[in-house]
Amino acid sequence: MDTDGYAWDVQVSGNYAYIADGGNGLVIVDITDPTNPELVADMLWFTLFGLHYME
């Protein structure tokens, strides 16, 4: 999936990929079907360059 920004970091949890997309903020993608990823949310209200996942 092509995002509007530059993917600085990606974390996967379950069926979702959380993408730190620089100036495009946080992009959340449903990867249940990896051959057909679907955009869930695109949070443009902040700049994000890294992610840290804690379980």
N, C-alpha and C positions, 0 to 999 in steps of 0.2 A: 504494500500500500504506500503510495506517495503522499507525504504530508506537505503542508505549506511551508514548513520550516526545515531545520536541519536536526536530525535525530542525534542528540548528544548522549543520551543514555536510554536504555530500555530495561524494564523489569516485567517479568511475567508472573502472574498469580492466577492459577486456575485457567479459565478460558479468556483471560483478558491480558492484553499487553498495555503497559503504561509507558508512554514515550515522552521523555523530556525533550521538547521540540524547540529549544532556544526561544526566540522571540515569538513563536507561535504558542508558547505555554505548554500545558499538559494535554496530550492527546491520548484518549483511551479507545482501544480497538478490541472488538470481540474476535477472538481467533479460534472459536469453536471449530470452524471449518478453515484450516490454514490455507486452503486454495482459494478461499473467498472471504478475506477479512472484512469486517464491517465497522465503520466508524460509530462509536457509541457517544463520545463527547469530545469537544474541542474547546478547552478553556483558555481563551485568549487574553485574560485580564492580568497576566503576569509573565515574566520571562523565567524559563526554567532550563537549567543546564545539567542537572543531575538528580538522581532518585536514590532513596535508600529504603529498602523494604524490610520491615520487621514483622515477624510472625508471632 
